[in-house]
Amino acid sequence: MLEFENTHSKVVTKLDGDWEEDKLLDDTSLVFDGEEGLVILSGCAHAGICNTVEAAKAITGKSNIQDIVGGFHLLHPTEERMDKTVNDLSQLGLSHITPCHCTDFPSRCRCRCVPSAAAACWNTADR
């Protein structure tokens, strides 16, 4: 797990009457083989989009990522986290990147800085 994406510190759930840290183990993504590599359709990426990418690579045994589309869980991230996210995503050689829900507008714009990736910025509902 990439430490800069430790997103769980403020998320809790009630289990057996007690409040506990919610590790969001039910977060889901879909990964499939595209023509040029894996295509990742992320849910909300509660573990962080870079951790979601790393999990997809580990599960499939493949390292070439073509596209990432979906929620990136970047709502008001720190400047440091955003810099590290863009740097990490820049290493992937993406064809496309499309941050959607669970990603604020400034973060979507920063994702346009990922080299080699055509960025789409869908803006249907900002928080």
C-alpha positions, 0 to 999 in steps of 0.5 A: 500500500502506498503510504501517501494514499492512506485515506482511511484515518477519518472513515469509521463504521459501527460494528457490534455496537462499537465504532471502528476504523472502516478499511473499506474492504467492499470498494470495487473496481473492474479491470479488463484487457484492452488493446494496449493494456489493462483498462481500470474502471474504478468505483470510488477508489477509497484506497486511493487510485494509485493503490487501486492500480497497484492492486489491479497489477498484482491480481492480473500479473500485468503491468501495462495500464492503458486507461483509468476511468472512474472515481479517484477518491481525490476530494480536497487532497493535500498538495503533497498527495496530489503531487505524488498521485500525478507523479505515480500515474505519470509513470504508467504511460497511460493512453487515457485518464478520466477522473469522474466521481469522488474527484473534485474539479481541481484534482481532475484538472491536475490529472490532465498533467499526466504525460502521454494521457489524453485526459477527459474531465467529466463534470456532472456533479462536483461536491 
